[in-house]
């Protein structure tokens, strides 16, 4: 992290939702040296943009005027992924500069047509295709230059993904060549002074080839010469090469710069003499070498993974500055009103031209204690901390929670304003009117006083909600960083919880230890529920008794108590936005109790949870409830639905496995018949018909399997809803230890696993739970239960009985505790 920051001279955003790499940026005097440099940007989406920055310094504001719309002189869609770009004299008989665009299927040469002052805002620039070469292989990079020492012309070399080099003398394809020891395309550079190509091999050896040798070897017949072309010189670099550049140091010397993973090398043009090597203490992203005239000083720009710009003269670090973005490409330009501008491009398309400033930017951590110290309390706390440090020394705990919070401060903000989710389908207007297609935004702010590496922030919500971008990765966090995401619903499942769990994991730079920090937030309730008229009839009911007077609905649910509820003040109707199910809350007129009722038991979990949470905030009394038989029957029915959906999916998967075995046997017999060159036709054997029918059956079963897994997922969500409702009601009656054991046994989310799922794990957990809570004193350590797939209805019936026994045993514990409490209060007679 540098003390200084770069100064913005000119900045713009290249497109939306486009990606770029280090070959997507090109700075060149496209219209001649008298008109200075222009910036050419090509995206992976196929858009070509040419900028001519006209920013200049304004004395009144003491700042440059920045980007103007007239700076973009060309914006064209090539129609394919732009792999690389170069400029040169590529047209025969012309000394004008052309633009070579390498796309995925061909190499296109464009002539630039400039009409000065033809429009109101300035010059008009157009593109015209001069010629193009179709490529038989997918390209990786483009290299240009006066190959063979020609004058006034530039030739082209395309490197393909398989390592093949395709050479073109302007409009004419000449030869192709495959270099040895190549697994992936490597960086390659052409040195015109020596007419050589320099490129590393997959063995991390820098190799040098003369163009004359390459042309002679490429023109030979491959059947006569099966060997690979040997390099003229080689140098063992010993590490992976990220990029190569060549600069002219003087009239008799050329320097070859190699950016490795750990070192920066400078070699002479014979590739055997090392001028110097600089060890890098960071991970380099990209670099650019240039020479300052007339001193002839070799300068190198290196971008570190901490968004820091390093400027080296030889092995000496001359300057460093912090960049506002993470570049994938860096270069140096001479614009109309400023020379030596540093141009950087990020992967998301942020293009910035900046210069070096001398104004430092310091981040001073705020003091942890703003008030005076209480020395007596501080001494007591110090003694406690020393005791805690001694206790935790053996377990390896080296950092307290206070210091962890100071290392990374995370704040989560969920917007209460709902926004319509934009979708391409125009038929969703009805859903928008009903609120089913709304979304909310979440903002996560991270701040730290040190450098944290590999910061991963994950956002987790319950179904049916999903996060548009649920995982964010920050390679290096040095100061402050803001993350944004949107949350919306995707299916018509009932909402089960409004919790938003944000988990941040990071690695400290000094010790390399892994830390985890977690924050909780709540989704706005209007995203899941809306007010509606209460219903009088219901199938499922839950009653919550209070020891103190009831709290009015206007205090519990102020966002829903409007004009609709004034007609019936003791009843509140809440309708699920996604499913349309109505849940009614009725407050007792003569007794201190709330009754939650609905015709859909799955929809009651969210309302009961919100009611209990808000009662705990507004009231101070005790709450009790009773577990009715319909609650247990609801859980058992959802267990049966989930178990049936699992069996159906397993049955279809088994049939697909049998048909796959049959398909392999048919293919094996057909292959044997072809190899034996049987005189009978394959049609007569019936194997093709059997093969086609087997394929059709497999495809049909695959569709059925997708439907069965969707149904299994819905059944698993319904099971989670009713289990959550059961746990919420039991939580009011039992102590914390018993509740924690039962929640660990049954309160987890079902997973789409083939062998073990909710039923198998709950069966073993309840068996252990019953032995642990047995009045006979049987220790849970004696439980010898093994996890095995549940296949019979008898085993499933035992599971349902174990669940009923667990609930009855908890009620018996509650009754025993109540009797003991009554005896302790009244005393002996």
C-alpha positions in Angstrom: 0.0 0.0 0.0 1.6 3.3 -1.1 1.5 6.6 0.7 0.6 8.5 -2.4 -2.2 8.3 -4.9 -2.3 8.9 -8.7 -4.0 12.0 -10.0 -6.9 11.5 -12.4 -6.4 13.3 -15.7 -9.1 11.6 -17.9 -11.5 8.7 -17.1 -14.4 6.8 -18.7 -16.2 3.5 -18.6 -15.9 1.2 -21.6 -19.3 -0.4 -22.0 -21.4 -2.3 -19.5 -21.0 -5.9 -18.4 -18.0 -6.3 -20.7 -14.6 -8.0 -19.9 -11.1 -7.0 -20.9 -7.5 -8.4 -20.6 -4.0 -7.1 -21.0 -4.3 -7.3 -24.8 -7.4 -5.1 -24.9 -5.6 -1.8 -24.6 -3.5 -0.2 -27.3 -2.0 3.4 -27.3 -0.6 4.5 -30.6 -0.3 7.6 -32.8 -2.9 6.2 -35.2 -3.2 9.5 -37.2 0.4 10.4 -37.2 2.9 11.6 -34.6 1.8 15.3 -35.0 -1.7 14.4 -33.7 -0.3 12.6 -30.6 -1.6 9.3 -29.3 -5.1 7.8 -29.3 -6.4 5.0 -27.1 -7.8 1.9 -28.7 -9.9 -0.5 -26.5 -11.3 -3.9 -27.7 -13.6 -5.9 -25.4 -14.3 -9.6 -25.3 -17.9 -8.8 -26.4 -16.6 -7.6 -29.7 -16.8 -3.8 -29.3 -14.0 -1.6 -30.6 -13.6 1.9 -29.2 -11.1 4.6 -30.1 -10.6 7.6 -27.8 -8.8 10.8 -28.5 -8.6 12.4 -25.0 -8.7 16.2 -25.1 -8.6 16.9 -21.4 -6.6 20.0 -20.4 -5.9 21.9 -17.2 -8.3 24.5 -16.0 -6.7 27.2 -13.9 -9.9 28.4 -12.3 -10.8 25.0 -10.8 -7.2 23.7 -10.5 -8.2 20.5 -12.1 -8.5 18.9 -15.6 -11.8 19.0 -17.3 -11.8 15.2 -17.8 -13.8 13.2 -20.3 -16.1 14.7 -23.0 -18.5 12.9 -25.3 -16.5 14.0 -28.3 -13.4 12.1 -27.1 -15.0 8.9 -28.3 -14.3 9.1 -32.1 -15.1 5.4 -33.0 -17.4 2.9 -31.4 -18.1 -0.2 -33.6 -19.2 -3.7 -32.9 -16.9 -6.2 -34.7 -19.3 -9.0 -33.9 -16.9 -11.4 -32.2 -14.4 -11.6 -29.3 -11.4 -9.2 -29.9 -8.3 -11.2 -28.9 -5.5 -8.8 -29.8 -4.9 -5.5 -31.6 -1.9 -4.0 -33.4 -1.1 -1.0 -35.7 1.3 -0.9 -38.6 1.8 -0.6 -42.3 -0.2 -3.7 -43.4 -1.4 -2.8 -46.9 0.8 -3.2 -49.9 1.8 0.0 -51.7 0.5 2.3 -48.8 2.5 4.0 -46.1 -0.6 4.8 -44.0 -1.1 3.2 -40.6 -3.7 0.4 -40.5 -5.3 -1.3 -37.5 -5.1 -5.1 -37.3 -7.9 -6.7 -35.2 -7.5 -10.4 -34.2 -10.8 -12.0 -33.5 -11.7 -15.6 -32.8 -12.1 -16.7 -36.4 -10.2 -14.3 -38.6 -7.6 -11.5 -38.7 -9.1 -8.3 -40.1 -7.1 -5.3 -41.3 -8.9 -1.9 -41.1 -8.0 1.3 -42.8 -8.8 4.4 -40.7 -10.5 7.2 -42.5 -10.3 10.6 -40.8 -12.3 13.6 -42.0 -11.2 16.6 -40.0 -13.9 19.0 -38.9 -16.6 17.2 -40.8 -19.1 17.4 -38.0 -20.1 20.0 -35.4 -18.2 18.6 -32.4 -14.9 17.8 -34.3 -13.4 15.2 -36.6 -15.2 12.2 -38.0 -13.4 8.9 -38.1 -14.5 5.7 -39.9 -13.4 2.1 -40.3 -13.0 0.3 -43.7 -11.9 -3.3 -44.1 -8.8 -3.5 -46.2 -8.6 -7.3 -46.2 -8.9 -10.3 -43.9 -7.5 -13.7 -43.3 -9.6 -16.7 -42.1 -8.1 -18.7 -39.3 -8.4 -22.5 -39.0 -7.3 -22.5 -35.4 -8.4 -20.4 -32.4 -5.9 -17.5 -32.0 -4.2 -16.4 -28.8 -2.1 -13.3 -29.7 -0.8 -11.2 -32.6 2.7 -10.0 -33.2 3.7 -7.5 -36.0 6.9 -6.0 -37.3 9.2 -5.7 -40.4 10.0 -9.4 -40.5 13.1 -10.2 -42.5 14.3 -6.7 -42.3 11.9 -5.2 -44.9 11.5 -1.5 -45.1 8.2 0.4 -45.2 6.1 -2.7 -44.5 4.9 -4.7 -41.5 4.1 -8.4 -41.5 1.9 -10.3 -39.1 2.3 -13.4 -37.0 -0.7 -15.1 -35.3 -0.1 -17.4 -32.4 -2.8 -20.0 -31.9 -3.9 -21.9 -28.8 -2.1 -25.1 -29.8 1.2 -23.1 -30.2 1.1 -22.9 -34.0 2.5 -19.7 -35.5 0.8 -18.4 -38.7 2.8 -15.9 -40.7 1.3 -13.4 -43.2 3.2 -11.0 -45.5 0.4 -8.4 -45.5 -2.3 -9.8 -47.8 -0.4 -13.1 -48.5 -0.2 -16.1 -46.2 3.4 -17.4 -46.2 4.0 -20.3 -43.9 3.0 -21.9 -40.5 5.3 -23.2 -37.8 4.9 -25.2 -34.7 7.5 -24.6 -31.9 8.5 -27.4 -29.6 8.0 -27.6 -25.9 4.7 -25.8 -25.9 1.7 -26.7 -23.8 -0.1 -23.3 -23.8 0.4 -20.1 -25.9 3.2 -18.1 -24.3 4.1 -14.3 -24.6 6.1 -13.5 -27.7 7.9 -10.4 -28.8 9.7 -9.4 -32.1 13.0 -7.5 -32.0 13.4 -5.7 -35.3 17.0 -4.7 -34.8 18.2 -8.4 -34.7 15.2 -9.8 -36.7 14.5 -12.3 -33.9 11.5 -13.7 -32.0 11.8 -14.2 -28.3 9.4 -16.4 -26.4 9.4 -18.7 -23.4 8.8 -22.4 -23.5 6.6 -24.4 -21.1 9.8 -25.5 -19.4 10.4 -21.9 -18.3 13.3 -21.5 -20.7 13.5 -18.3 -22.8 14.2 -19.1 -26.4 15.3 -16.9 -29.3 14.6 -17.7 -33.0 15.8 -15.9 -36.1 13.1 -15.1 -38.6 15.2 -16.4 -41.5 15.5 -19.8 -39.8 11.8 -19.9 -39.0 10.9 -19.1 -42.6 13.2 -21.8 -44.0 12.0 -24.4 -41.6 8.3 -23.5 -42.1 8.7 -23.8 -45.9 10.0 -27.4 -45.7 7.8 -30.4 -46.1 6.9 -31.8 -42.7 7.1 -35.4 -43.9 10.8 -34.9 -44.7 11.6 -33.0 -41.5 9.7 -34.3 -38.5 11.9 -32.6 -35.9 11.1 -29.3 -34.2 13.0 -26.1 -34.9 15.9 -25.6 -32.5 16.3 -22.1 -31.0 19.4 -20.0 -31.8 19.8 -19.0 -28.1 18.2 -19.9 -24.9 18.2 -18.7 -21.3 16.8 -20.5 -18.3 14.4 -18.1 -16.5 13.3 -20.7 -13.9 9.8 -19.4 -13.4 6.6 -18.7 -15.3 6.7 -15.7 -17.6 3.7 -13.3 -17.4 4.8 -10.9 -20.2 7.7 -9.8 -22.4 8.6 -6.4 -23.8 11.5 -5.1 -25.9 12.8 -1.5 -25.8 15.5 0.3 -27.8 18.1 1.6 -25.3 20.5 3.1 -27.9 21.4 2.7 -31.6 23.4 -0.4 -30.8 21.6 -2.0 -27.8 18.1 -3.4 -27.3 16.8 -4.5 -23.9 14.4 -7.4 -23.4 12.3 -7.1 -20.3 10.7 -10.3 -18.8 8.1 -10.1 -16.1 8.1 -13.3 -14.1 6.0 -14.4 -11.2 8.7 -13.5 -8.7 11.3 -11.5 -10.6 11.8 -8.8 -13.2 14.6 -9.6 -15.7 16.4 -7.4 -18.2 18.4 -9.2 -20.9 20.4 -8.1 -23.8 19.1 -8.8 -27.3 21.3 -12.0 -27.6 19.2 -13.5 -24.8 22.2 -14.9 -23.1 23.5 -11.9 -21.1 21.6 -10.7 -18.1 21.7 -7.0 -17.4 20.0 -7.1 -14.1 17.2 -8.9 -12.1 14.9 -7.4 -9.6 13.2 -9.6 -6.9 9.5 -8.7 -6.5 8.0 -8.8 -3.0 4.5 -8.9 -4.4 2.4 -10.5 -7.1 2.7 -8.6 -10.4 -0.3 -8.1 -12.7 1.1 -6.3 -15.7 4.0 -4.1 -16.7 5.3 -1.6 -19.3 8.9 -0.6 -20.2 9.9 2.7 -21.8 13.0 4.9 -22.2 13.3 8.5 -21.2 14.9 10.6 -23.9 17.5 12.1 -24.2 19.0 10.5 -21.1 18.4 7.0 -22.3 17.1 5.8 -18.8 15.2 2.6 -18.8 12.1 2.8 -16.8 9.6 0.0 -16.0 6.0 0.4 -14.8 4.8 -2.6 -12.7 1.3 -3.0 -11.3 1.1 -4.9 -8.0 -1.8 -6.9 -6.8 -2.4 -4.3 -4.1 -3.4 -1.8 -6.8 -0.1 -0.1 -6.4 1.9 1.4 -9.3 5.6 0.7 -9.0 8.1 2.7 -11.1 11.6 1.3 -11.4 14.8 2.7 -12.9 16.9 -0.5 -13.1 16.6 -2.2 -9.8 15.8 1.0 -7.9 12.2 1.8 -6.9 11.9 5.5 -7.8 8.2 6.0 -7.0 5.0 4.2 -6.0 1.4 5.4 -6.0 -1.9 3.9 -5.2 -4.4 3.3 -8.1 -8.2 3.6 -7.7 -8.8 0.3 -9.6 -7.2 -3.0 -10.4 -5.6 -2.8 -13.8 -5.1 -5.7 -16.2 -3.1 -3.6 -18.7 -0.9 -0.5 -18.3 0.9 1.7 -20.9 2.3 5.2 -21.3 0.8 7.8 -23.7 1.5 11.3 -25.1 -1.7 13.2 -25.3 -2.5 16.6 -26.9 -2.2 18.6 -23.6 0.0 16.3 -21.5 3.0 14.0 -22.2 3.9 10.9 -20.2 0.4 10.0 -19.1 -0.1 6.6 -17.5 -3.1 4.8 -19.0 -4.6 1.8 -17.1 -7.6 -0.5 -18.0 -9.4 -2.7 -15.5 -11.1 -6.0 -16.2 -14.5 -4.4 -15.9 -13.7 -1.7 -18.5 -12.7 1.3 -16.3 -10.2 3.3 -18.5 -8.2 6.0 -16.8 -5.4 8.3 -17.8 -3.5 9.5 -14.7 -0.4 11.2 -13.6 1.8 11.1 -10.5 1.0 13.6 -7.7 2.8 14.4 -4.5 -0.2 14.9 -2.3 -0.2 12.1 0.3 -3.5 10.4 1.3 -3.3 9.0 4.9 -5.8 6.7 6.5 -5.7 7.3 10.3 -7.4 4.7 12.4 -9.9 6.3 14.9 -9.0 5.8 18.5 -10.6 2.8 20.2 -11.2 4.8 23.4 -12.5 8.3 23.0 -13.1 8.9 26.7 -10.7 8.8 29.7 -9.6 5.6 31.3 -11.0 4.0 34.4 -7.7 2.7 35.8 -9.3 0.5 38.4 -11.5 -1.2 35.9 -8.7 -1.3 33.4 -6.5 -3.2 35.9 -9.2 -5.7 36.6 -9.8 -6.2 32.9 -6.0 -6.6 32.4 -5.9 -9.4 35.0 -8.8 -11.2 33.4 -7.2 -10.9 30.0 -3.9 -12.4 31.4 -5.8 -15.3 32.8 -7.7 -15.8 29.6 -4.4 -15.7 27.6 -2.9 -18.4 29.9 -6.0 -20.6 29.4 -6.0 -20.1 25.6 -2.3 -20.5 25.1 -2.5 -24.3 24.9 -5.4 -24.2 22.4 -3.5 -21.8 20.1 -5.9 -18.9 20.3 -3.7 -15.8 19.6 -6.3 -13.1 19.0 -9.3 -11.9 21.0 -12.7 -11.0 19.4 -12.0 -7.3 20.1 -8.9 -7.3 18.0 -10.7 -9.3 15.3 -13.4 -6.6 15.1 -10.7 -4.0 14.9 -8.9 -5.8 12.1 -12.0 -5.9 9.9 -15.1 -3.7 10.6 -18.1 -4.8 8.6 -21.5 -3.1 8.4 -24.5 -4.5 6.6 -27.4 -2.3 5.4 -30.5 -3.7 3.8 -32.6 -1.1 2.0 -36.2 -0.9 3.2 -37.4 0.4 -0.2 -38.4 -2.3 -2.6 -37.7 -1.9 -6.3 -39.3 -3.7 -9.2 -37.0 -6.3 -10.7 -36.3 -5.7 -14.4 -36.9 -8.8 -16.5 -37.1 -9.4 -20.2 -40.5 -11.0 -20.1 -43.3 -8.5 -20.7 -45.9 -10.8 -19.2 -44.6 -10.1 -15.7 -46.6 -6.9 -15.3 -49.2 -8.7 -13.3 -46.6 -10.1 -10.9 -45.2 -6.6 -10.5 -48.5 -5.2 -9.6 -48.9 -7.9 -6.9 -45.4 -7.4 -5.6 -44.1 -10.8 -6.5 -41.3 -9.5 -8.7 -39.7 -7.0 -6.3 -36.2 -6.8 -5.0 -34.2 -5.0 -2.3 -30.6 -3.9 -2.3 -28.0 -4.8 0.3 -24.9 -2.7 1.0 -21.8 -4.2 2.8 -19.1 -1.8 3.9 -15.7 -3.1 4.8 -12.9 -1.1 6.5 -9.6 -2.1 8.0 -6.4 -0.4 9.2 -4.1 -3.1 7.9 -3.7 -5.2 4.7 -6.0 -8.3 4.5 -5.6 -10.8 1.8 -8.1 -13.1 0.0 -11.2 -11.5 1.6 -14.3 -13.5 0.7 -17.7 -12.1 1.5 -20.7 -14.5 1.2 -24.3 -13.5 1.5 -26.8 -16.2 2.4 -30.6 -16.0 2.4 -33.3 -18.6 2.8 -35.5 -19.9 0.0 -37.3 -18.7 -2.1 -34.9 -15.7 -2.1 -31.6 -15.6 -3.8 -28.8 -13.1 -4.0 -27.8 -11.9 -7.5 -24.1 -12.0 -6.5 -23.8 -14.1 -3.4 -20.0 -14.2 -3.2 -17.4 -11.4 -3.5 -13.7 -11.9 -3.6 -11.2 -9.1 -2.8 -7.6 -10.0 -3.3 -6.2 -7.3 -1.1 -8.2 -5.0 1.2 -6.2 -2.0 2.3 -8.6 0.7 3.2 -12.4 0.9 2.7 -14.4 -1.1 0.2 -18.2 -1.2 -0.5 -20.0 -4.2 -1.9 -23.5 -4.1 -3.3 -26.0 -6.9 -4.2 -29.7 -7.4 -4.8 -32.0 -10.0 -3.3 -35.2 -11.3 -5.0 -37.4 -14.3 -5.1 -37.2 -16.9 -7.8 -39.9 -19.5 -7.0 -43.4 -19.6 -5.5 -42.3 -21.3 -2.2 -43.4 -19.9 1.1 -40.9 -17.7 2.8 -39.4 -19.3 5.9 -37.1 -16.6 7.4 -36.1 -13.0 6.8 -32.5 -13.5 8.0 -29.6 -12.3 5.8 -26.3 -13.9 6.9 -23.2 -12.1 5.8 -19.9 -14.1 6.3 -16.5 -12.6 5.7 -13.3 -14.7 5.8 -9.9 -13.3 5.3 -6.2 -13.9 5.8 -4.0 -11.6 7.7 -0.9 -10.4 5.9 1.6 -10.6 8.8 0.7 -14.1 10.3 -1.2 -15.6 7.5 -3.9 -16.9 9.9 -7.5 -17.3 8.7 -10.3 -15.2 10.3 -14.0 -15.4 10.0 -16.5 -12.6 10.8 -20.3 -12.9 10.6 -23.1 -10.3 10.6 -26.9 -10.7 10.5 -29.4 -8.5 8.9 -33.2 -8.7 8.2 -35.1 -8.4 4.9 -38.0 -6.0 4.9 -41.1 -7.9 5.9 -43.1 -6.2 3.0 -41.0 -8.3 0.6 -42.6 -11.5 2.0 -46.0 -10.5 3.4 -48.7 -8.0 2.7 -51.8 -7.0 4.6 -55.1 -8.5 3.7 -58.6 -9.1 5.3 -58.3 -11.8 8.1 -59.9 -15.2 7.6 -62.4 -16.7 10.0 -61.9 -20.4 9.2 -58.6 -22.3 9.5 -57.2 -25.8 9.5 -54.0 -25.2 11.5 -53.8 -23.2 14.7 -51.1 -22.2 17.2 -51.9 -20.4 20.5 -49.3 -18.3 22.3 -50.1 -17.3 25.9 -48.6 -14.3 27.6 -48.2 -13.6 31.3 -48.7 -9.8 30.8 -51.3 -7.7 28.9 -51.2 -8.0 25.1 -49.3 -5.7 22.8 -51.4 -4.0 20.1 -50.9 -4.9 16.4 -50.1 -1.3 15.7 -47.0 -1.7 17.8 -46.1 -5.2 16.7 -46.6 -4.7 12.9 -46.8 -1.0 12.2 -46.0 -1.5 8.5 -49.2 -3.5 8.1 -51.7 -1.8 10.4 -53.4 0.7 8.1 -57.0 1.5 7.1 -57.6 -2.1 6.3 -57.3 -3.2 9.9 -59.4 -0.5 11.5 -62.5 -2.4 10.9 -61.3 -5.3 13.0 -58.7 -4.2 15.6 -58.1 -7.5 17.3 -57.3 -9.5 14.0 -54.5 -9.0 11.5 -54.4 -10.8 8.1 -51.1 -11.4 6.4 -50.8 -12.9 3.0 -47.6 -14.4 1.6 -46.5 -12.5 -1.5 -45.1 -15.6 -3.3 -47.8 -18.2 -2.6 -50.9 -16.2 -1.7 -51.6 -18.1 1.5 -53.2 -16.1 4.2 -52.2 -16.3 7.9 -54.4 -14.6 10.5 -53.3 -13.4 13.9 -56.1 -12.9 16.5 -55.5 -11.3 19.9 -57.7 -12.5 22.8 -60.4 -10.1 23.9 -60.7 -11.6 27.4 -57.5 -13.6 27.8 -53.8 -12.8 27.2 -53.2 -15.0 24.2 -52.5 -14.7 20.5 -53.9 -17.3 18.0 -52.1 -17.8 14.7 -54.2 -19.7 12.2 -54.1 -20.6 8.5 -55.3 -23.1 6.0 -51.7 -23.7 4.9 -49.5 -24.9 7.7 -46.3 -24.2 5.8 -47.0 -20.5 5.8 -47.3 -20.2 9.5 -43.5 -20.5 10.3 -42.5 -17.0 9.1 -45.5 -15.3 10.9 -44.9 -17.1 14.2 -41.2 -16.3 14.1 -41.9 -12.6 13.4 -44.6 -12.5 16.1 -42.3 -14.0 18.7 -39.3 -11.8 17.8 -41.4 -8.7 18.1 -43.1 -9.8 21.3 -39.7 -10.3 22.9 -38.7 -6.7 21.9 -42.0 -5.1 23.1 -43.0 -7.3 26.1 -41.1 -8.5 29.1 -43.4 -11.4 30.3 -43.2 -15.1 29.7 -44.7 -16.9 26.8 -46.0 -20.5 26.6 -47.8 -22.6 24.1 -49.1 -26.1 23.6 -48.1 -28.6 21.0 -51.4 -29.9 19.4 -51.8 -33.2 17.6 -52.2 -31.4 14.2 -48.8 -29.9 14.6 -47.2 -33.4 14.8 -49.4 -34.7 12.0 -48.3 -31.8 9.8 -44.7 -32.6 10.4 -45.3 -36.3 9.7 -47.2 -35.6 6.4 -44.3 -33.4 5.2 -41.9 -36.2 6.2 -43.9 -38.7 4.1 -44.0 -36.3 1.1 -40.2 -35.7 1.3 -39.6 -39.5 1.6 -41.9 -40.3 -1.3 -40.2 -37.7 -3.5 -36.8 -39.2 -2.6 -38.0 -42.7 -3.5 -39.4 -41.5 -6.8 -36.1 -39.7 -7.8 -34.1 -42.8 -6.8 -36.4 -45.1 -8.8 -35.9 -42.9 -12.0 -32.2 -42.8 -11.4 -32.0 -46.5 -11.1 -33.9 -47.0 -14.4 -31.5 -44.6 -16.1 -28.6 -46.6 -14.8 -30.1 -49.8 -16.2 -30.7 -48.2 -19.6 -27.2 -46.8 -19.6 -25.8 -50.3 -19.1 -28.0 -51.5 -21.9 -26.8 -48.7 -24.1 -23.2 -49.6 -23.5 -23.9 -53.2 -24.4 -25.6 -52.2 -27.7 -22.7 -49.9 -28.6 -20.2 -52.6 -27.8 -22.0 -55.1 -30.1 -22.3 -52.5 -32.9 -18.6 -51.8 -32.6 -17.7 -55.5 -32.7 -19.8 -55.9 -35.8 -18.1 -53.0 -37.6 -14.6 -54.3 -36.6 -15.4 -57.9 -37.9 -16.8 -56.4 -41.1 -19.8 -58.6 -40.9 -21.5 -59.1 -44.3 -24.9 -58.6 -42.8 -26.2 -55.1 -42.6 -26.5 -53.5 -39.1 -30.1 -52.6 -40.0 -31.0 -56.2 -40.3 -29.7 -56.9 -36.8 -32.0 -54.4 -35.3 -29.3 -52.8 -33.2 -29.8 -49.3 -34.7 -33.5 -49.3 -33.8 -32.7 -50.6 -30.3 -30.0 -47.9 -29.9 -32.4 -45.2 -30.9 -35.2 -46.4 -28.7 -32.8 -46.6 -25.7 -31.7 -43.0 -26.3 -35.3 -41.9 -26.4 -36.1 -43.7 -23.2 -33.1 -42.2 -21.4 -33.9 -38.7 -22.6 -37.5 -39.1 -21.4 -36.3 -40.4 -18.0 -33.9 -37.5 -17.7 -36.9 -35.1 -18.0 -38.8 -37.1 -15.4 -35.7 -37.0 -13.1 -35.5 -33.2 -13.4 -39.2 -32.9 -12.5 -38.8 -35.4 -9.6 -35.8 -33.5 -8.2 -37.8 -30.2 -8.4 -40.6 -31.9 -6.5 -38.1 -33.2 -4.0 -36.7 -29.7 -3.5 -40.2 -28.4 -2.8 -41.0 -31.2 -0.4 -37.7 -30.5 1.4 -38.6 -26.8 1.7 -42.0 -27.7 3.1 -40.4 -30.1 5.6 -38.1 -27.3 6.7 -41.0 -25.0 7.2 -43.0 -27.3 9.4 -39.9 -28.3 11.4 -39.1 -24.6 12.0 -42.7 -24.1 13.2 -42.5 -27.0 15.6 -39.1 -25.8 17.0 -40.5 -22.2 17.4 -43.4 -23.5 19.5 -41.2 -25.9 21.5 -38.7 -23.2 22.2 -41.3 -21.5 24.5 -41.7 -24.6 26.7 -38.3 -26.1 27.3 -35.0 -25.0 28.5 -32.0 -23.9 26.4 -30.0 -27.2 26.7 -32.9 -29.4 25.6 -33.9 -27.1 22.8 -30.3 -26.9 21.5 -30.1 -30.7 21.3 -33.4 -31.1 19.5 -32.6 -28.3 17.1 -29.3 -29.9 16.2 -31.1 -33.2 15.7 -33.9 -32.1 13.3 -33.5 -28.3 12.5 -31.2 -28.5 9.5 -32.0 -28.0 5.8 -32.6 -31.1 3.7 -30.0 -31.6 1.0 -30.2 -33.1 -2.5 -28.1 -36.2 -1.7 -28.5 -39.6 -3.2 -27.5 -41.7 -0.2 -28.0 -39.8 3.0 -30.4 -37.0 3.6 -32.6 -35.6 6.3 -34.3 -38.9 7.3 -31.1 -40.9 7.9 -29.4 -38.1 9.9 -32.5 -37.4 12.0 -33.0 -41.1 12.7 -29.5 -41.4 14.3 -29.8 -38.0 16.0 -33.1 -38.7 17.6 -31.9 -42.1 18.7 -29.0 -40.5 20.5 -31.3 -37.7 21.8 -33.7 -40.2 23.4 -31.0 -42.1 25.1 -29.4 -38.9 26.4 -32.7 -37.7 27.9 -33.8 -41.0 29.2 -34.8 -41.1 32.9 -33.1 -44.4 33.3 -29.8 -42.6 33.1 -28.5 -44.2 29.9 -25.6 -42.2 28.6 -25.7 -41.0 25.0 -22.2 -42.3 24.6 -23.5 -45.8 24.6 -25.5 -45.2 21.5 -24.1 -47.2 18.6 -26.0 -46.0 15.6 -24.6 -46.0 12.1 -25.6 -44.0 9.1 -27.2 -46.1 6.4 -29.7 -45.4 3.7 -33.4 -45.7 4.7 -35.0 -48.1 2.3 -38.0 -49.7 4.0 -41.3 -48.3 5.2 -40.7 -50.0 8.6 -37.6 -47.9 9.2 -39.5 -44.8 8.2 -42.4 -45.6 10.6 -39.8 -46.0 13.4 -38.5 -42.6 12.6 -41.9 -41.0 13.0 -42.4 -42.7 16.3 -39.0 -41.5 17.5 -40.0 -37.9 16.7 -43.3 -38.3 18.6 -41.4 -39.8 21.6 -38.9 -36.9 21.6 -41.7 -34.3 21.6 -43.6 -36.1 24.4 -40.5 -36.5 26.5 -39.8 -32.7 26.2 -43.4 -32.0 27.3 -42.9 -34.4 30.3 -39.8 -32.5 31.2 -41.8 -29.3 31.1 -44.5 -30.7 33.3 -42.0 -32.0 35.8 -40.3 -28.6 35.9 -43.6 -26.9 36.4 -44.5 -29.2 39.3 -41.1 -28.6 41.0 -41.5 -24.9 40.5 -45.0 -24.9 42.1 -43.7 -26.9 45.1 -40.8 -24.6 45.6 -43.1 -21.6 45.5 -45.9 -22.9 47.9 -43.6 -24.8 50.2 -44.6 -27.7 52.5 -48.1 -27.5 54.1 
